[in-house]
Amino acid sequence: MWRCRRRSVEHRRGCAGVSRPSERGAAPEHVLDRIVRTKRAEVAALAAHRDALVDEARRTPPARDFAGALASPASVALIAEVKKRSPGAGAIRPELDPVRQALGYESGGASAVSVLTDQQYFSGSLADLRDTRHAVGLPVLRKDFVLDPLQVWQARAAGADAILLIVRILDDDRLTSLQALAKELGMAALVEVHDARELDRALAAEARIVGINNRDLSTFRTSLDVTLALLGRVPDDVLLVSESGIRGPDDVDRLGAAGVDAVLVGEWLVRQPDPSDAAAELSGRSRAARHR
């Protein structure tokens, strides 16, 4: 029940600015909105370190070939994710050792590793990315909510070989410019979409790797049908990654039969007792030509 003290001055203003669900017709703030607000604050704090980030990024050894690692004509490539928690699932494995997890993925046949670097909502860090990149020989994706060129420079300085760009939180000009900067720095960009409109925007921006997120980032509802409904719109020369909601080999087989090039899997892998065995279950599974 929404209450405040009758004697409070703010009672006459609507309880200190807190609106009741029926007041003003305002929609509730989604988790994604809160994350984006947090990222904007992080970018503002990062501005003072721009020169140092650029210098460090330019000294970093060349990026590994993320796109090449996913391009297998006969099997579905696995991007295995290091993930401690998420807003949707809550704590998954808070005690997870990113390096040990990633080494297990590598020995199990994963093609690339994804590392969550958001601290507030996913309990990740850039240190997790750096340590993982030093430990494994696979390409490493920085999984975060990238809004600004400073975050791209930061990713390269930390050793990232690829970055995630979420179409939903970027306008067309920013999407294009962030892709261009990633390419300039030798990194790949996994451009994430959730619906047909976002996919059209990604393709118009000449994305070469498209990730279809089966999870709606506004509601956190998940269905593999999102990928299956959109994949026929993806050109054959664009790498297609299905993300989220993949819960074992049967799901990978289903996606592979439809022609998906790669899957990005986090929660299911992290919940298994042995990361190497879990990665082996999902790696190298058959892929058919894409249905169009």
GIFEN-V588328 format. One record per backbone hydrogen bond with DSSP energy under -1.0 kcal/mol. CO is the residue of the C=O (numbers start at 1). NH is the residue of the N-H. Records with the same first field share a line. If there is no record, write none. Layout:
CO->NH + NH
This chain:
5->8
8->11
9->12
10->13 + 15
15->18
20->23
23->26
30->34
31->35
32->36
33->37
34->38
35->39
36->40
37->41
38->42
39->43
40->44
41->45
42->46
43->47
46->49
47->50
49->53
50->54
51->55
52->56
53->57
54->58
55->59
64->66
65->69
70->72
74->287
77->263
78->111 + 112
79->265
80->114
82->116
84->92 + 93
86->90
90->86
93->96
97->101
98->102
99->103
100->104
101->105
102->106
103->107
104->108
105->110
106->109
112->80
113->141
114->82
115->143
118->124
119->123
125->129
126->130
127->131
128->132
129->133
130->134
131->135
132->136
139->113
140->161 + 162
141->115
142->164
143->117
148->151
149->153
150->154
151->155
152->156
153->157
154->158
155->160
156->159
161->188
162->142
163->190
165->192
166->169
167->170
171->175
172->176
173->177
174->178
175->179
176->180
177->181
178->182
179->183
180->184
181->185
182->187
183->186
188->163
190->165
191->211
192->167
193->213
195->199
196->200
197->201
198->202
199->203
200->204
201->205
202->207
203->206
208->239
209->191
210->241
211->193
212->243
214->223
216->220
221->216
223->226
224->228
225->229
226->230
227->231
230->233
231->234
235->238
239->210
240->261 + 262
241->212
242->264
243->214
248->252
249->253
250->254
251->255
252->256
253->257
255->260
256->259 + 288
258->291
261->77
262->242
263->79
264->244
265->81
266->270
267->271
269->272
274->278
275->279
276->280
277->281
279->283
285->76
